[in-house]
Amino acid sequence: MKHTIDNKKAMIYTFIAAALMLLPFVYESRTMLILFTQIFIFAIFAMSYDILLGYTGIVSFGHAMFFGIGAYTAGVMMKRMEPTMVNLLLAVLLTIVLTAVLSYAVGLLTLRLKSHFYAMLTLAFAGLFLVLAEKWRTVTYGNDGFTFRVPDLLKDRTDFYFICLAAMILVFMILSRFTHSPLGRVLQAIRENEQRTESLGYNVIQYKIAASVAAGVIAGIAGMLYSISLRFVNTSVFTMDITLDALLMTIIGGVGTLAGAIIGAGIIEFAHHGLTELAKVHWIFERWIIFFGIIYILAVMFFPKGILGTLKGKQWKRTGKEADKKEEKIAG
């Protein structure tokens, strides 16, 4: 039964990936191309957050610090060096190193605390980076930000669309293997019952730090892609709004389901785009954040475990009922 479900999921994922690959050739719209590119980028960011919240049970309010580091690393290197693919690859490597070191250090300092204390301390760390970015104007240009050039390969929006799509698929595959590995199963055990997992002999802190490092590195990659897509970066990449977007995407899509993070990213980005466009039509939609809040409330009311989580629950109930009927027939 499990293999049948896995095969169905693989077929669905393959079909969706193929449809997204064909989209630029079927629907020629620059606006839609940019929107989907943003969805892919924030899907990567939401999946990184899901590793913390969904698979380890860690609530972080400072995940934007890794996103911001990736954004500024790409921006600063492309502004101060020649915008070549070699230098961009160096920026990728530097982002991986910086986010890995920072997430390890932050995890080592904070993950021994209880959930709410940890969440507030991560918010403080993110605030520290925001202040640092605003004050270090010689590098960051403060809240004004700066523009930068990108390699020729990334100038074409269609090419960049495919790069972001490939990055999202690659991250999804890597994190799927990660969550189904022995390490990933220990993380899920920590989420369910941390004390029991520790009593079985596992070093819970080290496993949490491993999850923090994985999430931080992936968030940094998402930040790089985000700044490259805009060809501009400012201190907004360190704000609480970025973390809240990832949190909402994960909750709406389904906590503990990587595909749910992608669905949540799509819903949030389409809602942002749609409500922003409606604000141009009628003044009532200028306060679009209110309507956005209504969308979130409705999503939680009708899908309490997130869209994918709720659908999974219904599927398992249906499968269980079918199994019970078969047993009754055999017994009869």
ZIVENZI-V402274 format. One record per residue. N is the residue number from 0. RES is the residue in one small letter. SS is DSSP state (H for helix, E for strand, C for the rest). Layout:
BEGIN
n=N res=RES ss=SS
n=N res=RES ss=SS
END
This chain:
BEGIN
n=0 res=m ss=C
n=1 res=k ss=H
n=2 res=h ss=H
n=3 res=t ss=H
n=4 res=i ss=H
n=5 res=d ss=H
n=6 res=n ss=H
n=7 res=k ss=H
n=8 res=k ss=H
n=9 res=a ss=H
n=10 res=m ss=H
n=11 res=i ss=H
n=12 res=y ss=H
n=13 res=t ss=H
n=14 res=f ss=H
n=15 res=i ss=H
n=16 res=a ss=H
n=17 res=a ss=H
n=18 res=a ss=H
n=19 res=l ss=H
n=20 res=m ss=H
n=21 res=l ss=H
n=22 res=l ss=H
n=23 res=p ss=H
n=24 res=f ss=H
n=25 res=v ss=H
n=26 res=y ss=C
n=27 res=e ss=C
n=28 res=s ss=C
n=29 res=r ss=H
n=30 res=t ss=H
n=31 res=m ss=H
n=32 res=l ss=H
n=33 res=i ss=H
n=34 res=l ss=H
n=35 res=f ss=H
n=36 res=t ss=H
n=37 res=q ss=H
n=38 res=i ss=H
n=39 res=f ss=H
n=40 res=i ss=H
n=41 res=f ss=H
n=42 res=a ss=H
n=43 res=i ss=H
n=44 res=f ss=H
n=45 res=a ss=H
n=46 res=m ss=H
n=47 res=s ss=H
n=48 res=y ss=H
n=49 res=d ss=H
n=50 res=i ss=H
n=51 res=l ss=H
n=52 res=l ss=H
n=53 res=g ss=H
n=54 res=y ss=H
n=55 res=t ss=H
n=56 res=g ss=C
n=57 res=i ss=C
n=58 res=v ss=C
n=59 res=s ss=C
n=60 res=f ss=C
n=61 res=g ss=C
n=62 res=h ss=C
n=63 res=a ss=H
n=64 res=m ss=H
n=65 res=f ss=H
n=66 res=f ss=H
n=67 res=g ss=H
n=68 res=i ss=H
n=69 res=g ss=H
n=70 res=a ss=H
n=71 res=y ss=H
n=72 res=t ss=H
n=73 res=a ss=H
n=74 res=g ss=H
n=75 res=v ss=H
n=76 res=m ss=H
n=77 res=m ss=H
n=78 res=k ss=H
n=79 res=r ss=H
n=80 res=m ss=C
n=81 res=e ss=C
n=82 res=p ss=C
n=83 res=t ss=C
n=84 res=m ss=H
n=85 res=v ss=H
n=86 res=n ss=H
n=87 res=l ss=H
n=88 res=l ss=H
n=89 res=l ss=H
n=90 res=a ss=H
n=91 res=v ss=H
n=92 res=l ss=H
n=93 res=l ss=H
n=94 res=t ss=H
n=95 res=i ss=H
n=96 res=v ss=H
n=97 res=l ss=H
n=98 res=t ss=H
n=99 res=a ss=H
n=100 res=v ss=H
n=101 res=l ss=H
n=102 res=s ss=H
n=103 res=y ss=H
n=104 res=a ss=H
n=105 res=v ss=H
n=106 res=g ss=H
n=107 res=l ss=H
n=108 res=l ss=H
n=109 res=t ss=H
n=110 res=l ss=C
n=111 res=r ss=C
n=112 res=l ss=C
n=113 res=k ss=C
n=114 res=s ss=H
n=115 res=h ss=H
n=116 res=f ss=H
n=117 res=y ss=H
n=118 res=a ss=H
n=119 res=m ss=H
n=120 res=l ss=H
n=121 res=t ss=H
n=122 res=l ss=H
n=123 res=a ss=H
n=124 res=f ss=H
n=125 res=a ss=H
n=126 res=g ss=H
n=127 res=l ss=H
n=128 res=f ss=H
n=129 res=l ss=H
n=130 res=v ss=H
n=131 res=l ss=H
n=132 res=a ss=H
n=133 res=e ss=H
n=134 res=k ss=H
n=135 res=w ss=C
n=136 res=r ss=H
n=137 res=t ss=H
n=138 res=v ss=H
n=139 res=t ss=H
n=140 res=y ss=C
n=141 res=g ss=H
n=142 res=n ss=H
n=143 res=d ss=H
n=144 res=g ss=C
n=145 res=f ss=E
n=146 res=t ss=E
n=147 res=f ss=C
n=148 res=r ss=C
n=149 res=v ss=C
n=150 res=p ss=C
n=151 res=d ss=H
n=152 res=l ss=H
n=153 res=l ss=H
n=154 res=k ss=C
n=155 res=d ss=C
n=156 res=r ss=H
n=157 res=t ss=H
n=158 res=d ss=H
n=159 res=f ss=H
n=160 res=y ss=H
n=161 res=f ss=H
n=162 res=i ss=H
n=163 res=c ss=H
n=164 res=l ss=H
n=165 res=a ss=H
n=166 res=a ss=H
n=167 res=m ss=H
n=168 res=i ss=H
n=169 res=l ss=H
n=170 res=v ss=H
n=171 res=f ss=H
n=172 res=m ss=H
n=173 res=i ss=H
n=174 res=l ss=H
n=175 res=s ss=H
n=176 res=r ss=H
n=177 res=f ss=H
n=178 res=t ss=H
n=179 res=h ss=H
n=180 res=s ss=C
n=181 res=p ss=H
n=182 res=l ss=H
n=183 res=g ss=H
n=184 res=r ss=H
n=185 res=v ss=H
n=186 res=l ss=H
n=187 res=q ss=H
n=188 res=a ss=H
n=189 res=i ss=H
n=190 res=r ss=H
n=191 res=e ss=H
n=192 res=n ss=C
n=193 res=e ss=H
n=194 res=q ss=H
n=195 res=r ss=H
n=196 res=t ss=H
n=197 res=e ss=H
n=198 res=s ss=H
n=199 res=l ss=C
n=200 res=g ss=C
n=201 res=y ss=C
n=202 res=n ss=C
n=203 res=v ss=H
n=204 res=i ss=H
n=205 res=q ss=H
n=206 res=y ss=H
n=207 res=k ss=H
n=208 res=i ss=H
n=209 res=a ss=H
n=210 res=a ss=H
n=211 res=s ss=H
n=212 res=v ss=H
n=213 res=a ss=H
n=214 res=a ss=H
n=215 res=g ss=H
n=216 res=v ss=H
n=217 res=i ss=H
n=218 res=a ss=H
n=219 res=g ss=H
n=220 res=i ss=H
n=221 res=a ss=H
n=222 res=g ss=H
n=223 res=m ss=H
n=224 res=l ss=H
n=225 res=y ss=H
n=226 res=s ss=H
n=227 res=i ss=H
n=228 res=s ss=H
n=229 res=l ss=H
n=230 res=r ss=C
n=231 res=f ss=E
n=232 res=v ss=E
n=233 res=n ss=C
n=234 res=t ss=H
n=235 res=s ss=H
n=236 res=v ss=H
n=237 res=f ss=H
n=238 res=t ss=C
n=239 res=m ss=H
n=240 res=d ss=H
n=241 res=i ss=H
n=242 res=t ss=H
n=243 res=l ss=H
n=244 res=d ss=H
n=245 res=a ss=H
n=246 res=l ss=H
n=247 res=l ss=H
n=248 res=m ss=H
n=249 res=t ss=H
n=250 res=i ss=H
n=251 res=i ss=H
n=252 res=g ss=H
n=253 res=g ss=C
n=254 res=v ss=C
n=255 res=g ss=C
n=256 res=t ss=C
n=257 res=l ss=H
n=258 res=a ss=H
n=259 res=g ss=H
n=260 res=a ss=H
n=261 res=i ss=H
n=262 res=i ss=H
n=263 res=g ss=H
n=264 res=a ss=H
n=265 res=g ss=H
n=266 res=i ss=H
n=267 res=i ss=H
n=268 res=e ss=H
n=269 res=f ss=H
n=270 res=a ss=H
n=271 res=h ss=H
n=272 res=h ss=H
n=273 res=g ss=H
n=274 res=l ss=H
n=275 res=t ss=H
n=276 res=e ss=H
n=277 res=l ss=H
n=278 res=a ss=H
n=279 res=k ss=H
n=280 res=v ss=H
n=281 res=h ss=C
n=282 res=w ss=H
n=283 res=i ss=H
n=284 res=f ss=H
n=285 res=e ss=H
n=286 res=r ss=H
n=287 res=w ss=H
n=288 res=i ss=H
n=289 res=i ss=H
n=290 res=f ss=H
n=291 res=f ss=H
n=292 res=g ss=H
n=293 res=i ss=H
n=294 res=i ss=H
n=295 res=y ss=H
n=296 res=i ss=H
n=297 res=l ss=H
n=298 res=a ss=H
n=299 res=v ss=H
n=300 res=m ss=H
n=301 res=f ss=H
n=302 res=f ss=C
n=303 res=p ss=C
n=304 res=k ss=C
n=305 res=g ss=C
n=306 res=i ss=H
n=307 res=l ss=H
n=308 res=g ss=H
n=309 res=t ss=H
n=310 res=l ss=H
n=311 res=k ss=H
n=312 res=g ss=H
n=313 res=k ss=H
n=314 res=q ss=H
n=315 res=w ss=H
n=316 res=k ss=H
n=317 res=r ss=H
n=318 res=t ss=H
n=319 res=g ss=H
n=320 res=k ss=H
n=321 res=e ss=H
n=322 res=a ss=H
n=323 res=d ss=H
n=324 res=k ss=H
n=325 res=k ss=H
n=326 res=e ss=H
n=327 res=e ss=H
n=328 res=k ss=H
n=329 res=i ss=H
n=330 res=a ss=H
n=331 res=g ss=C
END
